[in-house]
Amino acid sequence: MTKTTKRRMMAEWEPQSMVQLTWPHKDTDWAPILPEITSVYEEMAREIAKRESLLIVAPEGLTSHLSPLTSYLLTLTSNDTWARDHGFISVEDNGNLILLDFCFNGWGEKFEAVFDNAINRHLYDQELVRGTYENHLDFVLEGGSIESDGKGTVFTTTCCLMAPHRNQPLTQAQIEDRLKQYLGAERIVWINHGSLIGDDTDGHIDTLVRICPDDTLLYIGADADHPDLLAMEGELRTLRTFDGRPYRLLRLPLPRPIYDGGDRLPATYANYLVINGAVLVPTYAQPDLDAEALRTIALAYPDREIVPIDCRPVIRQHGSLHCCTMQYY
């Protein structure tokens, strides 16, 4: 199949210039566990800064503490800290970086996102990110809801992009057309099954299925107690690459249930971050499953250091490591 557009969304494992963190603070939902979540963010920051530039968005009062950790710092308040979903989505067009600014509306208006939705414009106006700005604030799209192989295929899920309060009354075909136009995709692969108990995002792809080099898919497996994840696995077995070949499938374990009070939390090993020279992987103090997940991810990324980060505090707000970050190329 011949690619007709020069625009493309890069794969996460391509060389990066910078990763963004939006820092937790006392005016976010992190307030009850602020010391614990801050410790996780500091660990992420140190691991990223070893390998590439780090951009931190944080409110007034934290700048002196964060300056030693970061290459770039934007002083700005935020509603919350999910940079994956309010950050720019990067594409390239003839070698030029394009910064796509989509609407983030708190995962279908579940949460307030007024400050978060303004972060990108401040980053651009203060020249903390470089590229050509494109305003798509009339279209709701979160970075965690899409995955690119860098070759023209973008994965997403129907349960997220077709969820209420995002882009109605657009049809699935109309949404697909926009994704192709904005991201330079030749085809959109819609995953119709798969969900995690406790997930606020309506099924972001980065909690379920991740595209890796060499036409490999890492995905969350499960047993008969999770029929929707089993159905997703069956769906993945039917998928074919541009060249008509089956994908290489690597099955990640599903963490054993973790609760906050009576609430089941959406722990997942699929929510890892690929950076220059390493993969940062969420772990959950389940030694056997953590070790299995690290080994499996290493099969997909044999040329990178696999770095575990305990993300038990992060899932208290129903996200994980990848959700906290956004990379720039």
Disulfide bonds with the S-S distance in Angstrom:
none
